[in-house]
Amino acid sequence: MKTDTRVDAYIAKAQPFAQPILTHLRALVHKAVPEVVETMKWSMPFYTAPNGKIFANMSAFKAHASFGIWHVNAVAELKAAGFKSEESMGSIGRVESMKDLPKDALLLKLLRLSGEAAAAGASPMKRTTPKQPKAPLPVPKDFAAALKKSKKAAATFEAFSPSCRREYLEWITDAKREETRASRIKQAVDWISEGKQRNWKYQNC
């Protein structure tokens, strides 16, 4: 097992409760990915494939430890097993004792997946499936009526991409006051009739 003396020092300086946790997690990483490279980044132990791609990291604080597995499926599988990453940094939430760790078999499985992805040169946290497009928003009646009064604006709005239409619709529906909403609708129709997207001032439309 090739280790980094800086990681040894990090574990030695950790709170007594955290030392067995970090030692155990470290051993699991090496068991799952024998070719792992240990290093320190941002003052914490990180684990990479030989090509330098990160696939896991661990850290210890005053009252808890954390462990991150850099794979897109890790959080979902751990959450299904009852571990909520929202409670702390990392993939399994706050770890205050060995009892707070998932079963070794699950960690080994996820570490192997993450290590393989990193070794292949892929970004382990990148989605493996395309992000589903958002459902189109309905056009409010008052905005539809305003568009109807301008054939050019109506045609241009219809030709916009779904994301461009959504930007206008969200801007209008987010208005808290009726006066603001009416003002935004008028401004939107003027801009759309000129072929401008919602954020035309900041982008080439």
N, C-alpha and C positions, 0 to 999 in steps of 0.2 A: 504494500500500500504506500504510494508516493504521497507524502504529506508536506505541508508548508509550515515551517516553524512559527510563522506569524499567526497561523490558525491555532497552533498549540498555545501560544501566548494569550490569544483572545479567550480561549476556553478557560485557561488558568486564572484569568482576571475576572471572569464572570461570577455572578453571585453563586453561592453553593448549590442552591436549588436548580440552577440552570446548567451546571457543569455536566451532570449525567445525561440531561436532555440533549445538549449539543454533541456530546461524545457519541450518543446512540445514533443521532441523525447523521453525523459524519460517517459512521460506520456503514449505515444503510446506503448512503450515496456511493461509497466506494464499492459496496457489494453489487449495487445495481449497474454502475458504470465503472468498471475496473480501470478504464483509460482516463478517468476524470483528472482534471488539473485543478488544484486548489490555488486560490489567490485571495487577495484582499482588495475590496473596492468600497469606497465610502466608509472606511473603517469597519467593515463587516466581512465575514467569510463568504466567498462566492465560489461556485463550482462551474467549470466550463468544460466543453469538449476540447480536444487537442487543437482545434481550429480557432479557439478563443471565444466561441459562442457560449453565452451563459445559459445554464439550464436549471440552476437551483441556487439558493442562498439561505443563510440562517443568521440570526442575531439574538442578542440577549439584552434585557433591560433590567431595571431594579426589581420589578415584580413579575415579569413574564418573559418568555422567549417566543420567537416566531420562526417560521420556516416557509420559504417560498419555492414552489415548483413551477418553473416557467414553461408551462404547456397549456394550450388553449382549453383542453378538456379537464385540467386538474381541478380547478375551482368547482366546476359542475359536479364532478364525481365525488369530491370531498364534501360538498354541500349535501349531496344525496345520502352520504354516510353520516350526516349530522354535524358537520364542521362548517362554521360560518366565518368566512374570511373578513366579513364586514366589521367584526369585533376588534380587529387588529391588522397591522400590516402582515403580509404573508398570505399563504393559502389555507391555513387551518385555524386562524384566529389566535387568541391568547393561549399560550402553553405555560402552565404554572407547575406542572408535575408530569411525570412519565405517563400518568393515567389520562392526560389530556391528548395524547398522541393517537392518531389513527393506527389501525393494525399494520404491522410491518408489511404484510403481503400487498396491501393497497398502496402504501408508500413506494415499495419497490417497483410495482407495476407502473406507477405514474412517473417515477424517476427514470425508468428505462425508456418510456415513451419520450420524455423530455430530452433525455440524453441522445436518443437516436435522431430526433428532429434537429437538435443542435449540431450533431456530427454531420448531418446531411447538408448543413449550411442554411437551413430554413430558419426563419424567425419563429422560435417556439411559441410565442404568444400570438402569432398571426392566425386569424380565423381560417379553419380548414374548409368552411363552406361559405359561399357568398352571403353577405348581409342582405336580409330580406328588405325589399323596398317598402317605404311607408305607404299606407293606404291613402289615396287621394282625399283631400279635404273637400267637403261640399262648399259650393259658392253661396254665400249668404244672399238672401233675396234683395237687400238694399244695394249690395255691390253688383249683383247681376242686373238690376234695373239701371244702375248708372252706366254699366258697360253697354247695355242695349241702346243707350242714347248716342253712342259713338261706334259706328260700324268699324272704324279703323282700330279703336281700342279693343273691341270685342274680338276681331279677327286676330290681332296681335297676341292677345291674352290666350286665345285658343291655340296659337302656334307655339307658345312658350313650352319649355320642358316642364314636367311635373314638379321638379324642385323649384323652378322659377315661379310657377303659379303658387306653390305652397308658401314661399316667402312673402308674397303679397297677402295671401289669405290669413296667415298667422299674424302679420303686422296689423291688419284690419281688425281681426277678432280679438286681439290682445288689448285693444283700446278699452280703458276703464270707463270713460265718459262718452255719452252720445255725441257731444260736440267734437270730441277728438276723433271718434269713429267716422263722423261725417266728413271731417277735414281730411282724414287719411284716404277715404274713398275718392274724394275729389282729386287729391294729389295723385293717387294711384292711377286713375283714369287718364290724367294729363300725361304722366310718365309713360304709361303703357301705349298711349296713342303715338308717342314719339319713339316707341320701340325699346324703351329702357326697362331693364330689370329693376327689382326693388333696391338693390345696393349698387346701382350704376355708378355712383360717385367713387366707389372704391374698387371697382373691377371693370375689366373690358368686357362689355356685354355684346 
